[in-house]
């Protein structure tokens, strides 16, 4: 899981198991970010459409923008104006495309998750050093 800026620069990277829902892992990833900059909004896909998650993030001052699931039973909480930000979601995809420049990351040769996460941090550091 990754949290990136508007310019596709990494703010947080975490490696988790594939079994839990992604929406349950978002808060931990935000909490373990590299820079303690204020995050104003999180643009995510349909998997993050969760009212409890939205309320928890609002208490922290973070706006969650994600399209509603088709099978949503509760009333909609977002209108079309907020979903305009969803068009910028390609910045996350661009970040993962940049990570594919690092062979250690594309092919997961590391058996342990901590070692793999270390290589992800190294790739993120190299990406950030290009801009500073």
C-alpha positions in Angstrom: 0.0 0.0 0.0 1.3 3.5 -0.8 0.3 7.0 -0.1 1.7 9.6 -2.6 1.6 13.3 -3.2 0.0 15.1 -6.2 3.3 14.8 -8.0 3.6 11.0 -7.4 6.2 11.3 -4.7 5.9 8.7 -2.0 4.7 9.7 1.5 4.2 6.2 2.9 4.8 2.7 1.8 3.8 -0.4 3.8 3.8 -4.1 3.0 0.9 -6.1 4.4 -0.6 -9.6 4.0 -3.1 -10.0 1.2 -5.9 -11.2 3.5 -7.2 -8.0 5.3 -9.3 -5.4 3.6 -7.4 -2.4 2.2 -9.6 0.0 4.0 -8.5 -1.3 7.4 -4.9 -0.7 6.5 -5.1 2.9 5.3 -4.9 4.5 8.8 -1.8 2.6 9.7 -0.1 3.5 6.5 -0.9 7.2 7.0 0.4 7.0 10.6 3.7 5.6 9.4 4.4 8.1 6.7 7.9 9.5 6.0 7.2 13.2 6.3 4.8 14.5 8.9 3.1 16.8 6.4 -0.6 17.4 6.8 -2.7 15.2 4.5 -5.9 17.0 3.5 -7.5 14.4 1.3 -7.2 10.8 0.3 -8.4 9.7 -3.1 -9.1 6.0 -3.3 -11.0 3.4 -5.3 -14.3 1.8 -4.5 -12.8 -0.7 -2.0 -12.4 2.2 0.5 -16.1 3.2 0.5 -16.7 2.8 4.2 -18.7 5.1 6.4 -16.7 4.2 9.6 -13.4 4.8 7.8 -14.8 8.1 6.5 -15.8 9.2 10.0 -12.4 8.3 11.5 -10.5 10.2 8.9 -12.8 13.2 9.2 -11.9 13.3 12.9 -8.3 13.6 11.9 -9.0 16.3 9.4 -8.6 14.1 6.3 -11.3 14.0 3.5 -11.9 10.6 2.0 -12.9 10.7 -1.7 -13.9 7.4 -3.2 -16.8 6.4 -5.5 -19.6 4.6 -3.9 -20.0 0.8 -4.3 -22.9 -0.3 -6.4 -24.4 -2.4 -3.6 -24.4 0.5 -1.1 -27.5 0.4 1.1 -27.0 3.6 3.1 -27.6 7.0 1.5 -24.8 8.5 -0.6 -22.4 10.8 1.2 -20.5 12.3 -1.7 -21.7 14.3 -4.6 -20.1 14.8 -8.0 -18.1 17.8 -7.0 -15.8 15.9 -4.7 -15.5 13.0 -7.1 -13.7 15.4 -9.6 -10.6 14.8 -7.6 -10.9 11.1 -8.5 -9.6 11.9 -12.0 -6.2 12.6 -10.4 -5.9 9.0 -9.2 -3.5 8.3 -12.0 -0.7 9.8 -9.9 -0.7 6.7 -7.7 -0.5 4.5 -10.8 2.4 6.5 -12.1 4.2 6.0 -8.8 3.9 2.2 -9.2 5.0 2.5 -12.8 8.2 4.3 -11.6 8.8 1.6 -9.0 9.0 -0.9 -11.9 12.3 0.7 -12.8 13.8 -1.2 -9.8 14.2 -4.9 -10.6 14.3 -6.0 -6.9 10.8 -4.6 -6.5 9.3 -6.0 -9.7 10.3 -9.5 -9.0 9.9 -10.2 -5.3 13.1 -12.2 -4.6 12.9 -11.5 -0.9 11.2 -14.1 1.2 10.6 -12.0 4.3 8.3 -9.0 4.2 10.7 -6.8 6.2 13.5 -7.3 3.7 11.1 -6.6 0.8 9.8 -3.4 2.6 13.4 -2.3 3.1 14.0 -2.5 -0.7 10.8 -0.5 -1.2 12.1 2.2 1.1 15.4 2.2 -0.8 13.5 2.6 -4.1 11.4 5.4 -2.5 14.5 7.2 -1.3 16.1 7.0 -4.7 13.0 8.4 -6.3 12.9 11.2 -3.8 16.6 12.1 -4.3 15.9 12.8 -8.0 13.8 15.8 -6.9 15.8 17.3 -4.1 
